Each structure stands twice: as C-alpha cells, then as structure tokens.
Amino acid sequence: MTEVTHEEAIKALKLVLDIDAWTENHLILETPLHIDSDRNVSRLEIADLKTATSDLNQSNRENAAQLKWSNSCEYLIVRNGALGPSGIMPRDIENIDSTDETGLKYSVGNPSLAFTLNLLLRAEDPPPSSTRVPFYIQNSRRRLRDRRIIGYFDSLPADADPSLGYIMGELMPLMTLRIESKRPRSDFKDAAEAFLFQLAFNYDVSYRVAANIDHLFGVGRVRRRGRAGDAAMDAPRMTYNSDLVHHYQLAVSAESPMLQYLSYYHIAEHFFEKVFNDDFVEQVRRKIADPAFSLKRSKDIQGVIRLVTTTQRRVRDEGGVDEQRALALVLENFVETGRLLDDLRAHDAELIEYYKANSPSFSENVPVDLEADRDAEVKAALAKRIYQTRNSLVHAKDGARPKYFPFVDDAELSKEIPLLRFCAEQIIIAHGKVI
C-alpha cells in the first residue's frame, strides 16, 4: 500500500478532532478538550502523530482490522454477543497485560494511535454496501460534544499532559489485543486465538479477533429499505402461521449470522414432509393414471411397487425425507423468482451477480443464476446452494469436505442471508390467511 503522508494523517484525525490549524510541533484545536475540572487542552504535541504515521507505514496493513510488524501485531477484538453497537465490547473490559514463558507479551486495551489512524483512513473509503458513517466515528464525535468527556480521562495522572495517542485511544469505542515478541514470528494469529481461548476458559467471557471492519460500517445485516419509508405502515390484511413468525422474529433479532441463517431455513423446513409426501403421492397417481399403465400387466404393478419401495428406502436410509429435494419443492411451490430478484435488487443488486459467479468457501461449487430462463433449473440450483450452506453450519466433521468456521466465515455467510430471508418471507406470505 502507498505510504501515508503527514497531511493525510491530519486529515484523518479531523474526522474526529476539531483541528483548527497545525504548526511544526503542535496541533491546534478549535474547541479545547475538557480534561478535568481544572484543565483544558487546546494544543497537542504533533510528535505522537509523526511516530504513529511512521509505525503505520512500516506495518502490514492489508487487513483494516489488523496491523502486523515482524515482532508485534495489533488486532481489533470484539465480544461475542450483543454488547454495544455491533457487538463491540464495552469500555470496562478486563484489564489484562501479561507476559508468558515464550517471551510473548499480551495487552488488551485502547487502540494505538497507528491503529486508530488506519481505521480513520479506511473510513474515507467504506465498503460498497454501506452508506453509513462508521459508528466509531459517530461515538467519538459524540464524546467530544459530551460534557461528560471528563470521565474518559480518569486514568490520566493529575500532573500529566495528555498525549494525542492517549486522547484518541480514550475517545475510540474500540478495543485491541497487542502482542509483542522478542523475535520475529509469523504465527501471531494463532497466539491471539490461544490468548482469547485462555480468557474464555478462565473468565467465561468470549472475545474474537475481528476478521474485517465491515461490521463497523453496519454492513452485513439484512435491512429492509423503502417498504414504509414514504407512508405509515398498513394494518395487516392476513394472519400467519405462528411457528413461522417466531422463527422469522428470531432470525431478524439475532446477532449471529449462523443463527439468522438457520432460523430462516427452519421456515422452509417446516413444509418439507408435507411437500415431499404430496409429491410422492402425485408421482404414484400419475403413474397409475398414465394411459400406458394397465392393472392387468404385472410389470406395470411392479413399477409402482418399485417406486414406493425405492422412495421408502431412501427415506429410511436418510432418516427422513430427502431434504434437498423437499427444499426444491418448497421453492417451486411457494417462491416466485421474479419477486426474489426484486427484493435482492432493492437490498443490494450486486448480490445477484455474486450468487451467479461465486460459491461460499465452506460449500461445494453451488453458483446460482437467478436470472436464467428456466425456472425449474434456477430453483434446483437455489435449493442446492441453500441446503449445502445449511449443512456446512450444522455439520463440523473433520475431513476433506469444506466446512464453516464460526466468526471466521461470518462475513461470507452474511452474503447468503438475504437470499434465504427473501425466500422465507415468500413462504410465510404464501401460507397467510386473509382476515
């Protein structure tokens, strides 16, 4: 990546701080910061910024949620669970600073100034799916406007002047894990995950290394746009199956992409046995009704018996109905491809091409061209993609088959959720009863 200049670093800081001007040695603030009841700060030493910019330029910063050097690293960490915006952990996280016998030093705390600069620079180039200002900038600005900002600097000694790095670290609503080593190493990610496991094991708190910063922009969650934006919501004109509604409500409220996906899948799964049995009965009926069928020919009767026994054996061997076939039947009966495409275009039109050209890394090769002419083939491909994704979530056997890794694959799984959610909505509506 290109080097960050001094001017670019100052421009990034302006996203949070009200910088009026700067000299060779100081940043001059337009509005003084209230440090405590007796102190205001209107000038900050610029030396911290120069050091942080140099550190940033020397780091591997391909991933916005991670900074790496040969002997150290810094990872954005988030709490697993709904604590604060997008699950970011609260500021009263356990204060941990430890060195183990391997010569690794672990520190959990506020982000470094270099890390903060990297995030602010990225904020000027948000993910394509987002039109929102990252919440960490919103919260930092709010803290600057809030008179209670004094509380954020309680850890500052009474006789110490706050540095730029200290102030930015206190203002940013984020936490990072830093690891320092006495020698160069390439396994910092493994060390980080080991440390977080140890933390969970000892304190019953679960944190993870953030895979990216999409969630900081509010990306990944399926949100309806334009349905009730121009008018008040209409009163319902149908009632719906209570079981399906509860699964839908769980999916909409869930923070975990895995729980969202499985909850939407349960809506389709509700009808598997019915559509599979109905289809089976229809196959037998058509075989008997075929003008080429004769009750007087033994081979024709044997053909019907073979169909029944083959189907029953498959059900017995698989412990139930053929789920992928049943899912395809549910989609054929209750989902209109045109409406599905309209919903996807309203949410994120780029997903349509994504589904056509890409498969989840934790599934087999399952692309689906939703705009293809032959609807039956579209539904079959769609059923295969949804079913294989579901299997990857619920089966975790070690082996050659691809599998889903919790948290690591969440961003990729999030792209699959709109496809299933919009199908699930049509299934619920198709079974609604007019009031």
N, C-alpha and C positions, 0 to 999 in steps of 0.2 A: 504494500500500500504506500501511497505517497506520504511524505513527511508532513507533519502538522506544523504550520508556522506559528510564530508568536501572535500574529494578528488573528489567525483563525482560532487560536485558543481563547483569546479575549472575547472574540465574537461569540464563541460557545458559552462562555461564562455569563454573557449578557442575557442569555435565555432565563437566567435565574436572578443574578445580581443587577442592581441598578447602577451600572458603571457609567459615570459621567465623563471621565477622561482618565488618561494614564500618563505617567512620566517614566523615566528610565528605571525608577526604583519603587514606584507606588501605583496602585490602582486607587482612583479617587471615586468614592461612592456619592451618588446624587442624594440619597437619603441615608443618614447614619444608622448603623445597626445598634440596637439596644442590647448590650452585653449583660449588664446588671443595673441595679437602681442608681449606681453612681457613674457608670461608664457607657459612653457611646463610641463607636468606631466609624470613622469616615475615610480612613486610608488603610490599605492593606499592602504588606510587603509583596513585591512582584517576584522576588527570588523564588518563592514556592512554585509559582506558575512556570518559571523557566525550568526548574528541576523536573516538575511533573511532565512538561512537554517533552523534555529530553528522554525521560523514562518511557513515555508513551511511544516515542519514535524508535526506541530500541527494542520494543516488545513485539511479540507475535500477536496481532490483534485481528486475525481473520474472523474470529467469533466475537461479537459485540458483548457477550456475557462473560468473556474470559480474557484475561491478559496473561501472557506467559513470557518468562525470560529463561535463560539457561539454568539459573539457580533458584528461581522462585516463580510463583504464579499467584493470581488473584481471581477467584471465581465468584460470580453472583450466586447467592443461595436463597432459596425460597422455602417457605414452610409448606408441608403437605397438609392442606386443609384450608378452610375458608377463614383466614385471619387477615383482615385488612384487604385493601384493593388487590384483586387478582391473586390472593393467597400470599402476598409478601408478608414476611414475618414482622411482628411488632418491634418497636424500638427497645423493649425491655428484654430482648433476647439474652440468654445466659452469657455472661462474660467469660470467655474461655481463651486462655493463652497458655499453651503447653508445648514442651519440647520432649520428644520421645528418644529412646536409646538409639534410634537410627540416625540421629542428627537432624531430624525434621522438626521445624517449629511451626505450630499451627496457631493462627489467630483469627478469631471471629469478631467482627466489629464494623464500624462505618467504612464505606468505600474510601480508597485512597484518592488523592486529587487526580492522579493519572487515570484511574478507573472512571471517575466522575467525568473528566474531560472527554474520554472516549464515548461515554453514553450521550453526553450533550452534543457531541459532533454527529453522532448517529441520529439524534433527534431531528436533524435538519434533512434527513433522508429516510423517512419512515417506510415501513413495509407497504406494498401496493394496496393491500386490503384495508388499510387504515386511513381515516381522515381525522383522527383524534390526536390531540396533544398528549404525549405520554403523561401518565398520572404522576410520575416522579417529578416532572417539571411543575405540574399544577400544584402539587403538595408543597414543593419548595417555595414557590411564589406565595402560596397562602401563608406559610410560616413567616416569610419576610413581612407580610402585611399584618400579621397577628401580633398584638402586643404581648402575648404570652411567649413570644420567642425567647424571652429571658430564660425560660425553663429549659430550653435546649442546650444552654451553655453552662448548666450547673456543674459539670465536671471540670470546668476551667478554673485553675488556681486563681485566687484573688489578685495575686501580684503579676499574673502573666498576661501578655498581649496575645489575642487570638491570631493564629496564622490563617491564611487563605484556605489551606488544606483542612484545618480544624473546622472552620466555619462551614465549608461546603460539605464536609463529612457529616456534620450535625444536621444540616438542612436536608440532605438527600434521604428520602424514606426507604432506604435500601440497606442491605447487609451483605458483606462479602466474607469469604473464607480466604485467608492468605496462608501460603505455605512457603517456608524458606528452607533451603537445603545447603549443606556445607559443600556439596559437589554438584555439578550439572547432572540432571536426570530428565528422563522423558516420560516418567510414569506418575506425573502429578495428579492426573485424573483418578487413577487407582488409589492414590494416597488420600485424596479428598473424599472419595466414596467410603474408604475404610474409616476415616475420621467421623463421618456423618453416621455410619453404622454404629460406631462406638458410642456416639452421642445418643442415638436412639436406644441402644441397649442399656445404657446407664441411667438415662433421664426420662425415657418414654416420650421423647419429642422427636418428630420426624422432619428432617430437612432434606433437600436435594440440591444438587448443582443444576442451575438453570441451563437448559440446552440452548436457548437463544433469548432474545429480548422481545419477541412478538407480543407476549402477554403484557408487557409494559405499555404497549400501544393499544391494548384492548382487542388484539387480533385473535382469531381462533374460535371464539364463541359465536354460535349462530344466533343472530338477532334479526327480528322482523323489521323491515323498513317500509314505510309507505302504506301500511294497512289502515291505520286510523289516524294518520298524520294530518289529514285535511278535514276531518269531521269527527264528531263524537262516535264512540263505538255503538253499533246497533245492539238491541236486545237479541238474545239467541232465538232462533226460529226452529231449532232442533234440540233434542236431547241425545246424549251419547252414552255408550257403554261405560259404566263406572270404572271397571277394571282397566280399560284402555286409557281413560282420562287420568287415572292415578299413575300409570306408567309414564304418561306424557308429562305430567306435572313433575315427577321425579327427574325425568331427563332434563327438562327446562331449568330446574333449580340446581342440578348437580354441578359441582365444580370440576369433578374428574371427567375427562373426555371418555374414559373407558366406561364409567357408569352411565354417562349420557348415551353412548352408542348401544350398550346392552339394553337400556330401558326402552329406547326406540325399537330395537329388534324384538323385544317382548310383545310389542303391539302387533307386529306381523305374525309372530309365533303363536299368538292367541288363536289363529284360524287355521293352523297347519293341519290338524287332524281332520277338521271338517272339510276343507277343500281337497285334501288328499283322498278321503273316503268318497266324497262326491264325484271326484274324477274317476276313481276306481269303479264305482257303480256305473258311471257313464260309459266307461270302456266296455264293461260286460254287456250293458244294454245295447250298445252299438254293434257289438259282435253278434249278439243274438238277432238283432233287427236287420243285419246285413242280408240282402236278398240271396247271397251265395251260401248262407247258413241253412242247414237242414237238420231238424230234430231226428231224422231217420238215418243220418250218417254218423257213425261212431267217431270218426276223426274230427268232425265239427264239434261234437260234445267234448272230446278230449282237448280240443283247442281252448275251450272255455275253462275247463278244469286246470289246464296248464297255466293260463293267465292268472287264475285265482291262487293256485299254489305258489307260483313264482312270486307274486306280489306279497303273499303272506310270509313266505320265507325271507324275503328282503326286509320286511318289517320286523320279523323276529330277530334276524341277524343284526340289524342296526339298532335294536332296542326301541323301535318306534317307527314312525313314518319316515320316508325319505325326505329329510328336511330341505335340501336344496331344491328338489322337485316341488315340494309343498310351497316353498317361498316363491318359486317361479309362478305357481298357480295363484298365489295371493296377489302378486304383482299383476298378472294377467287379468284377474277379476276386478281388482279394486283401484289400480293406479293408472292414470292417464299420462302417457309420456309427454304430451303437449303441455299439460299443466305443470308437470315436474320441471320441464325446461323453462317455463315462465317463472317459476319460483326460484330456480337457480340463477336465471338472468337478473332477477330483482335483487338477489342476495350478493352474488359475485359471478358475473358472466364468464370470467376466466376459468372457473372450475369445470365448465363443460369441456373445454379443450384439455384441461388437466386430466379428467377422467378418461378421455379418449387416448391420451398419449402415455399415461403413467399408471403404475400399479403401486399399492403400498409395499414398502420393502419387506413387511412382515407377512405378505401373502404371496401366492403363486402369481403367474402372469395373468392378470384379470382386468385388462382395459375394457372400457365400455363406451361405444359411440352412441350417445343418446339421440343424436340427430340422424341416425341411419334410417333408411326407408322401411325396412322390415321389422315391424313392431315386435313380433314374436322373438326374433333373434336379439333385439335390444333387451327385452325382459329376461331372456335366458342369461345373457351376459351380465345384466344388472344383478340377478339373483346369485350368480356365481361370485361376483365381487363382494356383495354384502355377506354372503354365507362364509366365504373364506376369511374375510376380515373378522367376523364374529368368532370363527374357530380359533383364529390366532389369539384372540383375547381370553378365551376360556380354556385353551389347552396350552400347557407350557412344558411338554415333554422335551427332553434334550435329544437332539438328533439333527438330521440334515435339513428337515423342513424349516422354512422361515418361521419366526415367532415374534410376538410383540413383547417389547421391553417396557414396563411401566415407567412413566416420566420421560425416558429417553425418546420414545416414539410418539409422545403426546401431540406434538405439533403436526406430525404427519397424520395421525389419527383424526385430528380436528378437521382436516380437509374432507374426511369421509362422512362426517356427521351431517352436513347439510343434505347430502344425497339420501341418507336414511330418514332424516327427520321429515323431509317433504313427502316421502313415500308414506311414512307413518301417519302424517296428518290426513292424507287422502284416504287411508284405510279407516281411520276413525270417522271421518265425514261420511264415507260410503255406508257405514252402519248406523248413522244417525237416524232418528225418527222425528218426523215433522211434528211440532207441537200442535 
